[in-house]
Amino acid sequence: MRGGSDPSEFKLAYVHRGAVDDQMIIKVSEIARLGKGSFLLRNGETQIPFHRVLYVLDGKKSLLWRKR
């Protein structure tokens, strides 16, 4: 995240079929790399397309962004 904020304080939810409510919530610090249309998690195997991102929360659980 920009502005020197600690990425472990931010959370991101994305569509994950089969999970509770069909979504997973991760800390932004779990993102290893951003690609052209997706991001890769630190496990090196999980690639999430940007269109699956549902919302982003800051450390105070304030909504920073939500998919329309």
C-alpha positions, 0 to 999 in steps of 0.5 A: 500500500502507498504512503508507508502504511503496513500492508499487514494491516490491510485486508482484501476479499476475493471470490473463491468458489467453495469457501464460506460465502464464496470468498476469501479474505487475506492480508495484503502482505500475502501478495507477492507480485502484481501482474498485468491482470492478476496478483500472485500470493506468497505461496507461489502457486495461487494467482488471483485475477483482479476481476475477482477482488470484492473489496479492500479494508484498511487497518481500522476496517474502513472500506477503501474500495468495493467492486461495483 
